[in-house]
Amino acid sequence: MAELLITQIKSGIGAPKKIRRTLAALGLRHQRTVVKPDNPAVRGMIFQVRHLVRVEPVANGGAEPAGVKARGRASRS
């Protein structure tokens, strides 16, 4: 299955609650990148916040680049 690199490039501060919750559901924080599967549910979330994120296909056969969080909830370190 194809995967997408999603990077939040603009802040959600001041955005409606629906937008902020969509960013949280994607596991995004400002200037962070996550890897998500390319499916209709994720595409719909990306469409809602398209003005705040940059989306790229994973180009290296599924291996994640260094510093990229895998899909799932954000871990607290």
Backbone hydrogen bonds, N-H to C=O, Kabsch-Sander energy under -0.5 kcal/mol:
donor,donor_aa,acceptor,acceptor_aa,energy
4,L,36,K,-3.2
5,L,56,E,-3.9
6,I,4,L,-0.6
6,I,34,V,-2.8
7,T,5,L,-0.5
7,T,54,R,-2.7
8,Q,32,R,-1.9
9,I,7,T,-0.6
9,I,52,L,-2.5
10,K,52,L,-1.8
15,A,12,G,-2.1
19,I,16,P,-0.7
20,R,16,P,-2.0
21,R,17,K,-2.6
22,T,18,K,-1.6
23,L,19,I,-2.2
24,A,20,R,-2.0
25,A,21,R,-2.3
26,L,22,T,-1.7
27,G,24,A,-1.1
28,L,23,L,-2.4
31,Q,8,Q,-1.7
32,R,29,R,-1.9
34,V,6,I,-2.3
35,V,69,K,-1.2
36,K,4,L,-2.3
36,K,34,V,-0.5
38,D,2,A,-2.6
39,N,37,P,-1.3
43,R,39,N,-2.6
44,G,40,P,-2.1
45,M,41,A,-1.7
46,I,42,V,-2.6
47,F,43,R,-2.3
48,Q,44,G,-1.5
49,V,45,M,-1.2
50,R,47,F,-0.9
52,L,49,V,-2.5
53,V,49,V,-0.8
54,R,7,T,-2.7
56,E,5,L,-2.4
58,V,3,E,-2.2
63,A,60,N,-1.2
68,V,65,P,-1.5
69,K,33,T,-1.4
69,K,67,G,-0.5
77,S,75,S,-0.6
